């Protein structure tokens, strides 16, 4: 039997879609992201560098709480 995952923290980068003539689409990074976790954490839209720090801090805090 596999181990149960208490927290699954995911960082989603946000892109902007730009449709061009002929139907092809370009995905342009916005520099923003959202961090979400199964525990209910939702950072809202924040700069990518801040999102990475939020995700790291949340994973570390969740790991320390399990010990």
MDAnalysis code that builds the backbone (N, CA, C; Angstrom):
import MDAnalysis as mda
import numpy as np

u = mda.Universe.empty(201, n_residues=67, atom_resindex=np.repeat(np.arange(67), 3), trajectory=True)
u.add_TopologyAttr("name", ["N", "CA", "C"] * 67)
u.add_TopologyAttr("resid", np.arange(1, 68))
u.add_TopologyAttr("resname", ["UNK", "UNK", "UNK", "UNK", "UNK", "UNK", "UNK", "UNK", "UNK", "UNK", "UNK", "UNK", "UNK", "UNK", "UNK", "UNK", "UNK", "UNK", "UNK", "UNK", "UNK", "UNK", "UNK", "UNK", "UNK", "UNK", "UNK", "UNK", "UNK", "UNK", "UNK", "UNK", "UNK", "UNK", "UNK", "UNK", "UNK", "UNK", "UNK", "UNK", "UNK", "UNK", "UNK", "UNK", "UNK", "UNK", "UNK", "UNK", "UNK", "UNK", "UNK", "UNK", "UNK", "UNK", "UNK", "UNK", "UNK", "UNK", "UNK", "UNK", "UNK", "UNK", "UNK", "UNK", "UNK", "UNK", "UNK"])
u.atoms.positions = np.array([
    [0.837, -1.163, 0.000],
    [0.000, 0.000, 0.000],
    [0.894, 1.243, 0.000],
    [0.559, 2.262, -0.830],
    [1.359, 3.473, -0.925],
    [1.119, 4.411, 0.238],
    [2.037, 5.341, 0.430],
    [1.915, 6.326, 1.503],
    [0.895, 7.398, 1.120],
    [0.173, 7.879, 2.105],
    [-0.798, 8.938, 1.867],
    [-0.090, 10.288, 1.833],
    [-0.432, 11.107, 0.863],
    [0.166, 12.432, 0.745],
    [-0.759, 13.431, 1.432],
    [-0.251, 14.076, 2.480],
    [-1.060, 15.054, 3.212],
    [-1.151, 16.374, 2.456],
    [-0.051, 16.790, 1.865],
    [-0.006, 18.063, 1.153],
    [0.576, 17.826, -0.235],
    [-0.131, 18.277, -1.234],
    [0.386, 18.260, -2.601],
    [0.389, 19.708, -3.062],
    [1.535, 20.368, -2.933],
    [1.663, 21.779, -3.266],
    [2.082, 21.919, -4.724],
    [1.345, 22.725, -5.480],
    [1.612, 22.889, -6.910],
    [1.745, 24.373, -7.220],
    [2.751, 24.703, -8.019],
    [2.971, 26.071, -8.467],
    [2.573, 26.117, -9.942],
    [1.617, 26.958, -10.299],
    [1.150, 27.095, -11.673],
    [1.647, 28.419, -12.240],
    [2.484, 28.358, -13.292],
    [2.874, 29.577, -13.990],
    [1.716, 30.061, -14.840],
    [1.542, 31.358, -14.959],
    [0.431, 31.928, -15.722],
    [0.964, 32.461, -17.049],
    [0.292, 32.067, -18.122],
    [0.659, 32.556, -19.448],
    [-0.493, 33.351, -20.038],
    [-0.149, 34.145, -21.035],
    [-1.140, 34.941, -21.758],
    [-1.173, 34.378, -23.175],
    [-2.368, 34.069, -23.669],
    [-2.505, 33.535, -25.016],
    [-2.633, 34.675, -26.018],
    [-1.877, 34.568, -27.088],
    [-1.910, 35.574, -28.132],
    [-2.213, 34.845, -29.438],
    [-3.421, 35.035, -29.985],
    [-3.814, 34.358, -31.214],
    [-3.388, 35.197, -32.412],
    [-2.783, 34.525, -33.377],
    [-2.290, 35.194, -34.584],
    [-3.139, 34.811, -35.790],
    [-3.000, 35.572, -36.859],
    [-3.698, 35.239, -38.101],
    [-3.288, 33.837, -38.531],
    [-4.216, 33.089, -39.040],
    [-3.930, 31.720, -39.439],
    [-4.269, 30.729, -38.327],
    [-4.618, 31.248, -37.140],
    [-5.079, 30.382, -36.067],
    [-4.032, 29.869, -35.099],
    [-2.744, 30.162, -35.307],
    [-1.761, 29.650, -34.351],
    [-1.727, 30.542, -33.108],
    [-1.405, 29.920, -31.985],
    [-1.454, 30.597, -30.688],
    [-0.067, 30.624, -30.062],
    [0.292, 31.759, -29.522],
    [1.569, 31.947, -28.820],
    [1.256, 32.075, -27.331],
    [1.995, 31.330, -26.511],
    [1.817, 31.394, -25.059],
    [2.957, 32.214, -24.482],
    [2.616, 33.350, -23.929],
    [3.601, 34.306, -23.437],
    [3.594, 34.308, -21.904],
    [4.738, 34.056, -21.263],
    [4.773, 34.085, -19.799],
    [4.451, 35.484, -19.269],
    [3.713, 35.541, -18.173],
    [3.349, 36.831, -17.583],
    [4.261, 37.213, -16.421],
    [5.048, 36.240, -15.933],
    [5.880, 36.510, -14.767],
    [5.113, 36.325, -13.469],
    [3.872, 35.846, -13.563],
    [3.041, 35.622, -12.388],
    [2.714, 34.142, -12.246],
    [2.321, 33.756, -11.054],
    [1.986, 32.362, -10.778],
    [1.007, 32.291, -9.616],
    [0.482, 31.083, -9.403],
    [-0.409, 30.805, -8.285],
    [0.103, 29.549, -7.596],
    [0.123, 29.544, -6.269],
    [0.496, 28.357, -5.500],
    [-0.767, 27.817, -4.850],
    [-1.019, 26.510, -5.049],
    [-2.181, 25.870, -4.426],
    [-1.742, 24.579, -3.766],
    [-2.434, 24.221, -2.686],
    [-2.129, 22.996, -1.959],
    [-3.437, 22.308, -1.581],
    [-3.364, 20.999, -1.427],
    [-4.545, 20.233, -1.039],
    [-5.043, 20.609, 0.358],
    [-4.224, 21.280, 1.152],
    [-4.650, 21.688, 2.499],
    [-5.538, 22.927, 2.466],
    [-5.647, 23.568, 1.294],
    [-6.472, 24.763, 1.167],
    [-5.693, 26.026, 0.857],
    [-4.368, 25.965, 0.885],
    [-3.551, 27.136, 0.557],
    [-3.837, 27.573, -0.878],
    [-4.069, 28.862, -1.076],
    [-4.213, 29.458, -2.404],
    [-3.607, 30.850, -2.303],
    [-2.440, 31.031, -2.918],
    [-1.707, 32.290, -2.785],
    [-2.352, 33.443, -3.538],
    [-3.241, 33.139, -4.482],
    [-3.710, 34.178, -5.387],
    [-2.591, 34.457, -6.384],
    [-2.771, 35.409, -7.255],
    [-1.773, 35.719, -8.279],
    [-0.657, 36.547, -7.648],
    [0.578, 36.022, -7.743],
    [1.758, 36.685, -7.184],
    [2.896, 36.586, -8.199],
    [3.955, 37.402, -8.060],
    [5.113, 37.264, -8.936],
    [5.708, 35.852, -8.822],
    [6.241, 35.310, -9.943],
    [6.777, 33.945, -9.934],
    [7.831, 33.728, -8.856],
    [8.719, 34.700, -8.644],
    [9.769, 34.537, -7.625],
    [9.159, 34.409, -6.236],
    [8.108, 35.156, -5.973],
    [7.429, 35.071, -4.681],
    [6.683, 33.741, -4.565],
    [6.089, 33.274, -5.661],
    [5.360, 32.001, -5.652],
    [6.295, 30.847, -5.327],
    [7.496, 30.863, -5.891],
    [8.463, 29.805, -5.606],
    [8.815, 29.793, -4.131],
    [8.978, 30.959, -3.530],
    [9.299, 31.049, -2.105],
    [8.122, 30.577, -1.249],
    [6.905, 30.949, -1.630],
    [5.709, 30.513, -0.898],
    [5.616, 28.993, -0.922],
    [5.823, 28.388, -2.095],
    [5.747, 26.925, -2.228],
    [6.810, 26.246, -1.379],
    [8.050, 26.741, -1.431],
    [9.135, 26.159, -0.627],
    [8.847, 26.275, 0.865],
    [8.417, 27.457, 1.295],
    [8.108, 27.672, 2.711],
    [6.966, 26.763, 3.164],
    [5.955, 26.614, 2.328],
    [4.800, 25.790, 2.689],
    [5.191, 24.316, 2.795],
    [5.991, 23.836, 1.840],
    [6.447, 22.437, 1.894],
    [7.270, 22.188, 3.155],
    [8.169, 23.130, 3.477],
    [9.018, 22.984, 4.649],
    [8.183, 22.996, 5.930],
    [7.228, 23.916, 6.031],
    [6.364, 23.999, 7.206],
    [5.523, 22.730, 7.360],
    [4.985, 22.225, 6.251],
    [4.184, 20.991, 6.297],
    [5.039, 19.806, 6.725],
    [6.279, 19.738, 6.242],
    [7.182, 18.633, 6.608],
    [7.540, 18.699, 8.091],
    [7.793, 19.908, 8.598],
    [8.136, 20.063, 10.012],
    [6.958, 19.700, 10.910],
    [5.737, 19.980, 10.457],
    [4.547, 19.664, 11.252],
    [4.328, 18.162, 11.355],
    [4.804, 17.400, 10.369],
    [4.634, 15.948, 10.399],
    [5.610, 15.270, 11.334],
    [6.696, 15.952, 11.695],
    [7.725, 15.326, 12.539],
    [7.354, 15.366, 13.993],
])
